Every structure is written in C-alpha cells, then in structure tokens.
Amino acid sequence: MRLKEKPLGFIINFFLGIAWASVLIGVATPFFSSYHFGLLDILISAFIGALPGLVVILLLEHIITIKEKHYELKKQTKILEQILEKLDKQIIKE
C-alpha cells in the first residue's frame, strides 16, 4: 500500500484490482468469442474492451499520485516551518 491512510488505500487498491480484472476480461473475451474473424478485428475489439478498465486505472493512479504529492507538501511545509523558527530565534538573539 502506497497510501498512509489505511481505509482509503484499501479501497483504492481494491478498485485497482477490479479495474485490472476488467482489462483482462475485456482483452480475453474477443479472443474467445470471435476467433473466426480476422486478427485485426480481434485486436481492435480487444483494445476497445480493455479501454474502460485502463481509463479507471489511470484515474485511480492519478488519485494516488495526488495524495502522495499532498503528503510530500505537508512534510516540506513542516520542515520549512522548522527552518523559519530557527531563523527567527537567531535573529532575535542578534
């Protein structure tokens, strides 16, 4: 789990698993249901079948990236506040 929040991380990972399963089903279904058509037709329908799952995966990964960026910005803000406090103490001493 990449997210620090356990419930949110569990939910996002669960949905990622569902999305990958839908990609697999979307790709496998055309191969088994329309094998008598040409190879190009099967590849196009496999791509179209996998597309919704891939879009969901991109959205969930984007959510994960946004949350990780938020955590990093919080850490940077804390460090900058500590630096500012030290500088203020040095200015006051002088």
C-alpha positions as CSV (number, residue, x, y, z in Angstrom):
1,M,0.0,0.0,0.0
2,R,1.4,3.3,-1.0
3,L,-1.1,5.5,0.9
4,K,-0.7,6.2,4.5
5,E,-4.5,6.2,5.2
6,K,-5.3,2.5,5.6
7,P,-9.1,2.6,4.6
8,L,-8.5,4.8,1.6
9,G,-5.5,2.8,0.5
10,F,-7.5,-0.5,0.8
11,I,-10.4,0.9,-1.2
12,I,-8.2,2.3,-4.0
13,N,-6.2,-1.0,-4.2
14,F,-9.4,-3.0,-4.3
15,F,-10.7,-0.9,-7.1
16,L,-7.4,-1.2,-8.9
17,G,-7.7,-4.9,-8.7
18,I,-11.2,-4.8,-10.1
19,A,-10.0,-2.5,-12.9
20,W,-7.2,-4.8,-13.9
21,A,-9.6,-7.7,-13.9
22,S,-11.9,-5.8,-16.2
23,V,-8.9,-5.1,-18.5
24,L,-8.1,-8.8,-18.6
25,I,-11.7,-9.8,-19.2
26,G,-12.0,-7.1,-21.9
27,V,-9.0,-8.4,-23.7
28,A,-9.7,-12.1,-23.3
29,T,-13.4,-12.0,-24.4
30,P,-12.8,-11.0,-28.0
31,F,-10.2,-13.7,-28.5
32,F,-12.5,-16.5,-27.3
33,S,-15.8,-15.2,-28.7
34,S,-14.8,-14.0,-32.2
35,Y,-11.8,-16.1,-33.1
36,H,-13.3,-16.8,-36.6
37,F,-12.9,-13.2,-37.5
38,G,-9.6,-11.7,-38.7
39,L,-6.7,-10.9,-36.4
40,L,-7.1,-7.2,-36.9
41,D,-10.7,-7.3,-35.9
42,I,-9.9,-9.2,-32.8
43,L,-7.1,-6.8,-31.8
44,I,-9.3,-3.8,-32.3
45,S,-12.2,-5.3,-30.3
46,A,-9.7,-6.3,-27.6
47,F,-8.4,-2.8,-27.3
48,I,-11.9,-1.4,-27.2
49,G,-12.8,-4.0,-24.5
50,A,-9.8,-3.1,-22.4
51,L,-10.2,0.7,-22.7
52,P,-12.7,1.3,-19.9
53,G,-10.6,-0.6,-17.4
54,L,-7.5,1.2,-18.5
55,V,-9.2,4.6,-18.0
56,V,-10.2,3.6,-14.5
57,I,-6.6,2.5,-13.7
58,L,-5.4,5.9,-14.9
59,L,-7.9,7.7,-12.7
60,L,-7.0,5.7,-9.6
61,E,-3.3,6.1,-10.2
62,H,-3.9,9.8,-10.6
63,I,-5.7,9.9,-7.2
64,I,-2.8,8.0,-5.6
65,T,-0.3,10.5,-7.1
66,I,-2.2,13.5,-5.9
67,K,-2.4,12.1,-2.4
68,E,1.4,11.3,-2.3
69,K,2.1,14.8,-3.5
70,H,-0.1,16.2,-0.7
71,Y,1.8,14.1,1.9
72,E,5.2,15.4,0.5
73,L,3.9,19.0,0.6
74,K,2.9,18.6,4.2
75,K,6.4,17.3,5.1
76,Q,8.1,20.1,3.2
77,T,5.8,22.7,4.9
78,K,6.8,21.2,8.3
79,I,10.5,21.4,7.5
80,L,10.2,24.9,6.2
81,E,8.4,26.0,9.4
82,Q,11.2,24.5,11.5
83,I,13.8,26.3,9.5
84,L,11.8,29.6,9.8
85,E,11.6,29.1,13.6
86,K,15.4,28.6,13.8
87,L,16.0,31.7,11.7
88,D,13.6,33.7,13.9
89,K,15.5,32.6,17.0
90,Q,18.8,33.5,15.5
91,I,17.5,37.0,14.5
92,I,16.1,37.6,18.0
93,K,19.4,36.6,19.6
94,E,21.3,39.1,17.5
